[in-house]
Amino acid sequence: MTENLAERLEAMDKRFLRDLVDAFQVIAAEYSGEAKEVVQNIAYSCYLEEALAADNPVRLAELEALREARD
């Protein structure tokens, strides 16, 4: 199910996807505990920043380095 959701999100218009990714942080403030963490990590879990940076190899390299440091 998560893979299907990620594919659908990545296929969205890039401007809308940027707004959506930014909105997750705002929405997460309305939650607490594990639910807050899940909402905050949606963009990370679904590789949405990478989808937004698909045409920017420098940004993709930065995101990969951040992901490696986080994991």
Rosetta constraint file for C-alpha pairs under 8 A:
AtomPair CA 1 CA 5 HARMONIC 6.28 0.50
AtomPair CA 2 CA 6 HARMONIC 6.09 0.50
AtomPair CA 2 CA 46 HARMONIC 7.64 0.50
AtomPair CA 3 CA 7 HARMONIC 6.18 0.50
AtomPair CA 3 CA 46 HARMONIC 7.60 0.50
AtomPair CA 4 CA 8 HARMONIC 6.31 0.50
AtomPair CA 5 CA 9 HARMONIC 6.14 0.50
AtomPair CA 5 CA 46 HARMONIC 7.91 0.50
AtomPair CA 6 CA 10 HARMONIC 6.06 0.50
AtomPair CA 6 CA 46 HARMONIC 4.95 0.50
AtomPair CA 6 CA 47 HARMONIC 7.48 0.50
AtomPair CA 6 CA 48 HARMONIC 7.63 0.50
AtomPair CA 7 CA 11 HARMONIC 6.26 0.50
AtomPair CA 8 CA 12 HARMONIC 6.74 0.50
AtomPair CA 9 CA 17 HARMONIC 7.11 0.50
AtomPair CA 9 CA 48 HARMONIC 7.41 0.50
AtomPair CA 10 CA 17 HARMONIC 7.62 0.50
AtomPair CA 10 CA 48 HARMONIC 6.34 0.50
AtomPair CA 10 CA 51 HARMONIC 5.76 0.50
AtomPair CA 10 CA 52 HARMONIC 7.91 0.50
AtomPair CA 12 CA 16 HARMONIC 6.88 0.50
AtomPair CA 12 CA 17 HARMONIC 6.01 0.50
AtomPair CA 13 CA 17 HARMONIC 6.05 0.50
AtomPair CA 14 CA 18 HARMONIC 6.06 0.50
AtomPair CA 14 CA 52 HARMONIC 6.32 0.50
AtomPair CA 15 CA 19 HARMONIC 6.38 0.50
AtomPair CA 16 CA 20 HARMONIC 6.13 0.50
AtomPair CA 17 CA 21 HARMONIC 6.05 0.50
AtomPair CA 17 CA 48 HARMONIC 7.90 0.50
AtomPair CA 17 CA 52 HARMONIC 7.61 0.50
AtomPair CA 18 CA 22 HARMONIC 6.21 0.50
AtomPair CA 18 CA 52 HARMONIC 7.22 0.50
AtomPair CA 19 CA 23 HARMONIC 6.05 0.50
AtomPair CA 20 CA 24 HARMONIC 6.50 0.50
AtomPair CA 21 CA 25 HARMONIC 7.66 0.50
AtomPair CA 21 CA 43 HARMONIC 5.92 0.50
AtomPair CA 21 CA 48 HARMONIC 7.29 0.50
AtomPair CA 21 CA 49 HARMONIC 7.83 0.50
AtomPair CA 22 CA 26 HARMONIC 7.23 0.50
AtomPair CA 23 CA 27 HARMONIC 6.02 0.50
AtomPair CA 24 CA 28 HARMONIC 5.88 0.50
AtomPair CA 24 CA 39 HARMONIC 6.10 0.50
AtomPair CA 24 CA 40 HARMONIC 5.89 0.50
AtomPair CA 24 CA 42 HARMONIC 7.36 0.50
AtomPair CA 24 CA 43 HARMONIC 7.67 0.50
AtomPair CA 25 CA 29 HARMONIC 6.70 0.50
AtomPair CA 25 CA 39 HARMONIC 7.46 0.50
AtomPair CA 25 CA 40 HARMONIC 5.58 0.50
AtomPair CA 26 CA 30 HARMONIC 7.60 0.50
AtomPair CA 27 CA 31 HARMONIC 7.57 0.50
AtomPair CA 27 CA 39 HARMONIC 7.40 0.50
AtomPair CA 28 CA 32 HARMONIC 7.76 0.50
AtomPair CA 28 CA 35 HARMONIC 7.87 0.50
AtomPair CA 28 CA 36 HARMONIC 4.94 0.50
AtomPair CA 28 CA 37 HARMONIC 7.42 0.50
AtomPair CA 28 CA 39 HARMONIC 5.38 0.50
AtomPair CA 28 CA 40 HARMONIC 5.69 0.50
AtomPair CA 29 CA 36 HARMONIC 6.87 0.50
AtomPair CA 30 CA 36 HARMONIC 7.56 0.50
AtomPair CA 31 CA 35 HARMONIC 6.06 0.50
AtomPair CA 31 CA 36 HARMONIC 4.74 0.50
AtomPair CA 32 CA 36 HARMONIC 4.78 0.50
AtomPair CA 32 CA 37 HARMONIC 7.73 0.50
AtomPair CA 33 CA 37 HARMONIC 6.56 0.50
AtomPair CA 34 CA 38 HARMONIC 6.16 0.50
AtomPair CA 35 CA 39 HARMONIC 6.31 0.50
AtomPair CA 36 CA 40 HARMONIC 6.13 0.50
AtomPair CA 37 CA 41 HARMONIC 6.13 0.50
AtomPair CA 38 CA 42 HARMONIC 6.31 0.50
AtomPair CA 41 CA 45 HARMONIC 5.85 0.50
AtomPair CA 42 CA 46 HARMONIC 6.01 0.50
AtomPair CA 43 CA 47 HARMONIC 5.93 0.50
AtomPair CA 43 CA 48 HARMONIC 4.94 0.50
AtomPair CA 43 CA 49 HARMONIC 6.58 0.50
AtomPair CA 44 CA 48 HARMONIC 6.48 0.50
AtomPair CA 44 CA 49 HARMONIC 7.14 0.50
AtomPair CA 47 CA 51 HARMONIC 6.40 0.50
AtomPair CA 48 CA 52 HARMONIC 6.26 0.50
AtomPair CA 49 CA 53 HARMONIC 6.21 0.50
AtomPair CA 49 CA 63 HARMONIC 7.66 0.50
AtomPair CA 50 CA 54 HARMONIC 5.99 0.50
AtomPair CA 50 CA 60 HARMONIC 6.14 0.50
AtomPair CA 50 CA 63 HARMONIC 6.95 0.50
AtomPair CA 53 CA 57 HARMONIC 7.45 0.50
AtomPair CA 53 CA 59 HARMONIC 6.07 0.50
AtomPair CA 53 CA 60 HARMONIC 5.92 0.50
AtomPair CA 54 CA 60 HARMONIC 6.97 0.50
AtomPair CA 56 CA 60 HARMONIC 6.23 0.50
AtomPair CA 57 CA 61 HARMONIC 6.14 0.50
AtomPair CA 58 CA 62 HARMONIC 6.35 0.50
AtomPair CA 59 CA 63 HARMONIC 6.15 0.50
AtomPair CA 60 CA 64 HARMONIC 6.12 0.50
AtomPair CA 61 CA 65 HARMONIC 6.21 0.50
AtomPair CA 62 CA 66 HARMONIC 6.22 0.50
AtomPair CA 63 CA 67 HARMONIC 6.03 0.50
AtomPair CA 64 CA 68 HARMONIC 6.14 0.50
AtomPair CA 65 CA 69 HARMONIC 6.17 0.50
AtomPair CA 66 CA 70 HARMONIC 6.12 0.50
AtomPair CA 67 CA 71 HARMONIC 6.15 0.50
